[in-house]
Amino acid sequence: MAKSDELVKYITERVVHYIDTPKDERKGRTKAKEPWTMKWFGMIPFAVSLWVGKKEKAMDSQGKMQKRSSSRKG
């Protein structure tokens, strides 16, 4: 019987503490979840995605420059 009383006491203390904390503080306490690729493989996928993004951006800017130069000729 004593264990159940302790359990009820512990649960009520936790609930009261939860209710007493402001909502903003509770939201700030939660951690952002890291992506599964980062969790499984570390920084390598992140680095590759940055590298690919830079390549695509460079290709897009080159394609726009070529379109501009070809439209000026005609």
N, CA and C atoms as an extended XYZ file, in Angstrom:
222
Properties=species:S:1:pos:R:3:atomname:S:1:resname:S:1:resid:I:1 pbc="F F F"
N         0.813       -1.192        0.000 N   MET     1
C         0.000        0.000        0.000 CA  MET     1
C         0.861        1.261        0.000 C   MET     1
N         2.007        1.214        0.619 N   ALA     2
C         2.858        2.389        0.717 CA  ALA     2
C         3.432        2.775       -0.649 C   ALA     2
N         3.713        1.784       -1.472 N   LYS     3
C         4.276        2.081       -2.782 CA  LYS     3
C         3.269        2.800       -3.663 C   LYS     3
N         2.024        2.408       -3.604 N   SER     4
C         1.001        3.068       -4.421 CA  SER     4
C         0.791        4.505       -3.946 C   SER     4
N         0.863        4.731       -2.635 N   ASP     5
C         0.736        6.087       -2.117 CA  ASP     5
C         1.894        6.969       -2.596 C   ASP     5
N         3.098        6.411       -2.604 N   GLU     6
C         4.260        7.154       -3.082 CA  GLU     6
C         4.119        7.467       -4.577 C   GLU     6
N         3.608        6.517       -5.318 N   LEU     7
C         3.421        6.719       -6.744 CA  LEU     7
C         2.404        7.829       -7.012 C   LEU     7
N         1.303        7.802       -6.288 N   VAL     8
C         0.279        8.843       -6.451 CA  VAL     8
C         0.862       10.204       -6.073 C   VAL     8
N         1.618       10.259       -5.010 N   LYS     9
C         2.235       11.499       -4.564 CA  LYS     9
C         3.202       12.023       -5.629 C   LYS     9
N         4.034       11.140       -6.177 N   TYR    10
C         4.999       11.532       -7.203 CA  TYR    10
C         4.288       12.067       -8.445 C   TYR    10
N         3.257       11.368       -8.885 N   ILE    11
C         2.523       11.787      -10.084 CA  ILE    11
C         1.849       13.130       -9.866 C   ILE    11
N         1.228       13.322       -8.710 N   THR    12
C         0.575       14.608       -8.450 CA  THR    12
C         1.599       15.746       -8.379 C   THR    12
N         2.764       15.490       -7.807 N   GLU    13
C         3.801       16.520       -7.767 CA  GLU    13
C         4.235       16.902       -9.180 C   GLU    13
N         4.411       15.914      -10.033 N   ARG    14
C         4.811       16.181      -11.411 CA  ARG    14
C         3.741       16.966      -12.164 C   ARG    14
N         2.492       16.592      -11.983 N   VAL    15
C         1.385       17.284      -12.663 CA  VAL    15
C         1.287       18.722      -12.179 C   VAL    15
N         1.390       18.941      -10.887 N   VAL    16
C         1.311       20.291      -10.331 CA  VAL    16
C         2.482       21.135      -10.841 C   VAL    16
N         3.661       20.555      -10.886 N   HIS    17
C         4.827       21.276      -11.407 CA  HIS    17
C         4.611       21.632      -12.884 C   HIS    17
N         4.069       20.725      -13.658 N   TYR    18
C         3.799       20.962      -15.075 CA  TYR    18
C         2.790       22.094      -15.254 C   TYR    18
N         1.760       22.082      -14.451 N   ILE    19
C         0.708       23.106      -14.556 CA  ILE    19
C         1.243       24.469      -14.109 C   ILE    19
N         2.116       24.491      -13.115 N   ASP    20
C         2.647       25.749      -12.596 CA  ASP    20
C         3.622       26.440      -13.551 C   ASP    20
N         4.295       25.681      -14.394 N   THR    21
C         5.243       26.305      -15.320 CA  THR    21
C         4.493       27.001      -16.446 C   THR    21
N         4.944       28.183      -16.852 N   PRO    22
C         4.287       28.899      -17.945 CA  PRO    22
C         4.410       28.131      -19.268 C   PRO    22
N         3.456       28.364      -20.146 N   LYS    23
C         3.407       27.641      -21.413 CA  LYS    23
C         4.638       27.940      -22.270 C   LYS    23
N         5.095       29.189      -22.262 N   ASP    24
C         6.262       29.558      -23.052 CA  ASP    24
C         7.509       28.789      -22.604 C   ASP    24
N         7.653       28.634      -21.296 N   GLU    25
C         8.808       27.917      -20.761 CA  GLU    25
C         8.759       26.438      -21.131 C   GLU    25
N         7.568       25.859      -21.128 N   ARG    26
C         7.430       24.445      -21.500 CA  ARG    26
C         7.770       24.241      -22.968 C   ARG    26
N         7.351       25.167      -23.829 N   LYS    27
C         7.643       25.034      -25.256 CA  LYS    27
C         9.123       25.214      -25.530 C   LYS    27
N         9.780       26.096      -24.796 N   GLY    28
C        11.193       26.344      -24.992 CA  GLY    28
C        12.070       25.189      -24.544 C   GLY    28
N        11.565       24.356      -23.696 N   ARG    29
C        12.333       23.253      -23.141 CA  ARG    29
C        12.482       22.087      -24.121 C   ARG    29
N        11.574       21.945      -25.082 N   THR    30
C        11.631       20.815      -25.998 CA  THR    30
C        12.780       20.986      -26.983 C   THR    30
N        13.421       19.894      -27.301 N   LYS    31
C        14.559       19.906      -28.212 CA  LYS    31
C        14.072       19.731      -29.641 C   LYS    31
N        14.816       20.315      -30.555 N   ALA    32
C        14.533       20.099      -31.969 CA  ALA    32
C        15.069       18.724      -32.350 C   ALA    32
N        14.283       17.993      -33.113 N   LYS    33
C        14.681       16.649      -33.501 CA  LYS    33
C        15.630       16.719      -34.690 C   LYS    33
N        16.759       16.030      -34.582 N   GLU    34
C        17.715       16.046      -35.672 CA  GLU    34
C        17.257       15.088      -36.772 C   GLU    34
N        17.600       15.387      -38.020 N   PRO    35
C        17.205       14.524      -39.123 CA  PRO    35
C        17.835       13.134      -39.001 C   PRO    35
N        17.158       12.127      -39.544 N   TRP    36
C        17.649       10.758      -39.401 CA  TRP    36
C        18.973       10.569      -40.137 C   TRP    36
N        19.197       11.313      -41.226 N   THR    37
C        20.462       11.159      -41.937 CA  THR    37
C        21.624       11.622      -41.075 C   THR    37
N        21.406       12.689      -40.338 N   MET    38
C        22.445       13.203      -39.447 CA  MET    38
C        22.693       12.212      -38.303 C   MET    38
N        21.630       11.622      -37.804 N   LYS    39
C        21.751       10.684      -36.697 CA  LYS    39
C        22.497        9.421      -37.126 C   LYS    39
N        22.220        8.937      -38.328 N   TRP    40
C        22.819        7.685      -38.780 CA  TRP    40
C        24.199        7.862      -39.388 C   TRP    40
N        24.408        8.941      -40.134 N   PHE    41
C        25.641        9.066      -40.901 CA  PHE    41
C        26.497       10.268      -40.526 C   PHE    41
N        26.055       11.115      -39.638 N   GLY    42
C        26.851       12.250      -39.193 CA  GLY    42
C        26.813       13.420      -40.160 C   GLY    42
N        27.930       14.089      -40.305 N   MET    43
C        28.009       15.310      -41.098 CA  MET    43
C        28.160       15.061      -42.601 C   MET    43
N        28.454       13.848      -43.006 N   ILE    44
C        28.707       13.570      -44.424 CA  ILE    44
C        27.500       13.913      -45.301 C   ILE    44
N        26.278       13.460      -44.997 N   PRO    45
C        25.149       13.827      -45.859 CA  PRO    45
C        24.910       15.335      -45.906 C   PRO    45
N        25.114       15.996      -44.799 N   PHE    46
C        24.942       17.445      -44.759 CA  PHE    46
C        25.944       18.129      -45.679 C   PHE    46
N        27.185       17.697      -45.613 N   ALA    47
C        28.228       18.276      -46.457 CA  ALA    47
C        27.940       18.021      -47.933 C   ALA    47
N        27.491       16.823      -48.251 N   VAL    48
C        27.167       16.489      -49.650 CA  VAL    48
C        25.999       17.332      -50.140 C   VAL    48
N        24.986       17.511      -49.301 N   SER    49
C        23.838       18.314      -49.716 CA  SER    49
C        24.237       19.770      -49.954 C   SER    49
N        25.144       20.303      -49.131 N   LEU    50
C        25.638       21.662      -49.360 CA  LEU    50
C        26.408       21.743      -50.670 C   LEU    50
N        27.243       20.745      -50.922 N   TRP    51
C        28.055       20.723      -52.130 CA  TRP    51
C        27.174       20.641      -53.378 C   TRP    51
N        26.171       19.775      -53.342 N   VAL    52
C        25.256       19.629      -54.473 CA  VAL    52
C        24.452       20.908      -54.666 C   VAL    52
N        24.029       21.514      -53.588 N   GLY    53
C        23.278       22.764      -53.682 CA  GLY    53
C        24.091       23.869      -54.332 C   GLY    53
N        25.358       23.954      -53.983 N   LYS    54
C        26.220       24.968      -54.586 CA  LYS    54
C        26.414       24.690      -56.072 C   LYS    54
N        26.562       23.422      -56.427 N   LYS    55
C        26.732       23.053      -57.835 CA  LYS    55
C        25.490       23.436      -58.632 C   LYS    55
N        24.303       23.109      -58.093 N   GLU    56
C        23.055       23.424      -58.791 CA  GLU    56
C        22.882       24.932      -58.940 C   GLU    56
N        23.213       25.662      -57.910 N   LYS    57
C        23.096       27.111      -57.957 CA  LYS    57
C        24.029       27.693      -59.013 C   LYS    57
N        25.258       27.171      -59.091 N   ALA    58
C        26.222       27.640      -60.088 CA  ALA    58
C        25.732       27.317      -61.496 C   ALA    58
N        25.161       26.139      -61.674 N   MET    59
C        24.655       25.747      -62.993 CA  MET    59
C        23.474       26.626      -63.400 C   MET    59
N        22.604       26.931      -62.459 N   ASP    60
C        21.464       27.798      -62.759 CA  ASP    60
C        21.918       29.187      -63.167 C   ASP    60
N        22.900       29.723      -62.458 N   SER    61
C        23.375       31.072      -62.790 CA  SER    61
C        24.087       31.080      -64.141 C   SER    61
N        24.801       30.008      -64.477 N   GLN    62
C        25.456       29.925      -65.778 CA  GLN    62
C        24.412       29.808      -66.888 C   GLN    62
N        23.365       29.043      -66.648 N   GLY    63
C        22.307       28.889      -67.644 CA  GLY    63
C        21.592       30.198      -67.893 C   GLY    63
N        21.364       30.973      -66.868 N   LYS    64
C        20.711       32.274      -67.018 CA  LYS    64
C        21.614       33.235      -67.777 C   LYS    64
N        22.923       33.169      -67.491 N   MET    65
C        23.864       34.054      -68.183 CA  MET    65
C        23.917       33.718      -69.673 C   MET    65
N        23.902       32.436      -70.005 N   GLN    66
C        23.942       32.034      -71.401 CA  GLN    66
C        22.666       32.448      -72.118 C   GLN    66
N        21.528       32.342      -71.463 N   LYS    67
C        20.255       32.759      -72.063 CA  LYS    67
C        20.262       34.255      -72.317 C   LYS    67
N        20.791       35.027      -71.387 N   ARG    68
C        20.848       36.470      -71.539 CA  ARG    68
C        21.747       36.869      -72.709 C   ARG    68
N        22.907       36.214      -72.796 N   SER    69
C        23.854       36.566      -73.854 CA  SER    69
C        23.316       36.142      -75.227 C   SER    69
N        22.618       35.017      -75.284 N   SER    70
C        22.090       34.575      -76.577 CA  SER    70
C        20.890       35.428      -77.000 C   SER    70
N        20.132       35.966      -76.057 N   SER    71
C        18.997       36.818      -76.414 CA  SER    71
C        19.459       38.182      -76.881 C   SER    71
N        20.612       38.631      -76.442 N   ARG    72
C        21.150       39.929      -76.861 CA  ARG    72
C        21.698       39.863      -78.295 C   ARG    72
N        22.194       38.704      -78.682 N   LYS    73
C        22.766       38.540      -80.013 CA  LYS    73
C        21.683       38.616      -81.094 C   LYS    73
N        20.515       38.106      -80.784 N   GLY    74
C        19.486       37.968      -81.801 CA  GLY    74
C        18.594       39.095      -81.930 C   GLY    74
